[in-house]
Amino acid sequence: MPSLPDMTTPDVMALARDAAASQPHDPHLQDVDLKPAFFDWLCRMGDNTAILGHRISEWCGHGPVLEEDIALANTALDLIGHTQMWLGLAAEVEDAGRTADDLAFLRDAMKYRNVQLVELPNRDMAHTLMREFLFDAWHVEMLTALLQSGSPRVAEIAAKALKEVGYHVERSSDLVVRLGDGTDESHARMQDALDRLWPYAGELFLGDGVDAAVAKAGIAPAPGDLRAAWERTVDAVLDEATLRKPEGRFDVHRGGKQGRHTEHLGFILAEMQFLQRAYPGASW
Amino acid sequence: MADPATRPTVDQVWDWLADVPDPEIPVVSVSDLGIVREVRWDGDTLVVAVTPTYSGCPATAVIDMTIESHLREQGIGRLRLERRLSPPWTTDWITPAARDKLRAYGIAPPVDGTAAAGAAAGRAARLSGQGLSVACPRCGSADTERVSQFGSTPCKASYRCRDCLEPFDYFKCH
């Protein structure tokens, strides 16, 4: 994702330093002890939006109707925009000379920190929309909590992203209801998607040492704190959609946040990173 | 240019920016949209702070480039563009004159205070018929319907007028 500085000047690092100098002061960026956890946490935020954005973008030009095609492409674009902000801040925190583009295009699967839910294949429209809804419902709660972050840099990204994610969850919940409470065929497909995706949703609420460190620093909520609000939204929408919430555990598939992924992530990265791997440093 | 006595004033720069068109909606300028947040001199360098509209809007890089080339044409040598995220851009900053220009161009201007709440309550309100009313920019009728919350660019939704039957863009609230 080349930005203007990449296009107009060779000295991207100098510009990044200038840009950083004009940002609100955030003491967390100088906290050496916090750095590894803060960096990892920012990668988790940015990798979730990068991978889901990429997945959704696969629909571009293939949507079932024009309006859906456009909506999916716009949603993907928003998420990729969020990725630039999260990974840009991650690169700044890391302070090792890498950029957001380096993090997105030059890390291998084991270094990716997204939850497994977002890397699963789209399969059909039902899976695409159900996955997006389960994620959106979490995303709204997370960003809302981050408005109160003790890190002004995190809070300003959250405030920006939340304006867009409000539209995402409005659309995805609306469509879950319309397709769930739709024809026999659409209902069956939505129920199938929910049953298949449910065991992946719980990873969003599992905390580890990284989460504990950023929570202790006042940067982000503990993941588990978001669960009750998420369940309220999900229960209300599924109920209206006449879909049955699965009874099994919802946190069976885990590990994405620590870099353990399904076989699907490598294929996404192979496509997403091809250009930078084949032509290192290429820009446009 | 670096000499404070001869360099352009900040007001002069704002005047120039009023002529820089938005790349997607050329009838409005970048200052009409409220995305230029600050103009100042930092020593001999002109600093222009710009805030993105939508975070993934592909026009953002083009907007920066257009601002830069426009100011260079005016003789600005040392220039730095800053990206400013906070406070986040809102359609409330679109000037009244720009709203008229949008309408004349065929794009319904935003109805302030109607950004998606992201809450189930917003959906419930819409389902119960309390949706927002967007007037058709062509015939003025309030009898319009939303086709999609998303449109031809990230900042727009797609609507249709039930009276004159024209489809139109709505600059959605952000």
Interface residues (C-beta under 8 A of the other chain):
Chain A: P2 S3 L4 M7 T8 D18 A19 S22 P24 E67 E68 I70 A71 N74 T75 A76 L77 D78 L79 I80 G81 H82 Q84 M85 V140 T144 P152 A155 E156 I157 A159 K160 A161 L162 K163 E164 V165 G166 Y167 V169 E170 R171 S173 D174 R232 T233 A236 V237
Chain B: V47 A49 P52 Y54 S55 G56 C57 P58 A61 D64 M65 E68 R80 L81 E82 R83 R84 L85 S86 P87 P88 W89 T90 A115 A116 A117 G118 A119 A120 G122 R123 V147 S148 Q149 F150 G151 S152 P154 S158 K172 H174
